[in-house]
């Protein structure tokens, strides 16, 4: 679980709720179901125009990944690659065939299986990089959905506010109700701003960061596989792959 994302979400929602409770207006004044329907429903309706139905249906799962995301353990990945390199250096590349089933990283597993099968290095690298490109494309689509929802929500909030103002101005017979009507009209704008800036836009940025981190881990995996196939020494592979780590993490080795 991503503690930073969870805490950020809790703090953002908590600050808004505390501010409302400390204010003069009752909490019920900030609740308006039609406004919520206009903002959330409108944003998703607009997203349906932009993206395929299947992608929109997956958006809740994509958003959940922001909270349930586990950080990439690149140290463990490098250690496992070096251990495989030691086996290949000591017993030959074919000795890795019995270890492939124990490999957790799918990219390393695919690359070493192809290497053991005698596939040319350039083809192995091409297949692995195609896998990375496909993953990046899927991630870009997920991030793009969140980005667009973050854009549409405030726009539909403004649409809802204008609708509320029009309905309010249709009946000016009771001046005492103008203030309450104006407050209800502005709730939709508030909802749009909250939904966009607490959920959609931050989630999109976190998805982009997660994608970049995963691509870096996949680059480490590809470099490791290619180094093992070319017969480089485990120490050289270890030193090469650790250059992808921050200096402080390398000092722990």
Secondary structure as GFF3:
##gff-version 3
##sequence-region A 1 253
A	DSSP	alpha_helix	3	22	.	.	.	ID=ss1
A	DSSP	three_ten_helix	27	30	.	.	.	ID=ss2
A	DSSP	alpha_helix	33	36	.	.	.	ID=ss3
A	DSSP	pi_helix	37	41	.	.	.	ID=ss4
A	DSSP	alpha_helix	42	50	.	.	.	ID=ss5
A	DSSP	alpha_helix	53	57	.	.	.	ID=ss6
A	DSSP	alpha_helix	59	68	.	.	.	ID=ss7
A	DSSP	alpha_helix	74	91	.	.	.	ID=ss8
A	DSSP	three_ten_helix	93	102	.	.	.	ID=ss9
A	DSSP	alpha_helix	106	116	.	.	.	ID=ss10
A	DSSP	alpha_helix	121	169	.	.	.	ID=ss11
A	DSSP	three_ten_helix	175	177	.	.	.	ID=ss12
A	DSSP	alpha_helix	178	194	.	.	.	ID=ss13
A	DSSP	pi_helix	195	200	.	.	.	ID=ss14
A	DSSP	alpha_helix	201	230	.	.	.	ID=ss15
A	DSSP	alpha_helix	234	242	.	.	.	ID=ss16
A	DSSP	alpha_helix	247	251	.	.	.	ID=ss17
###
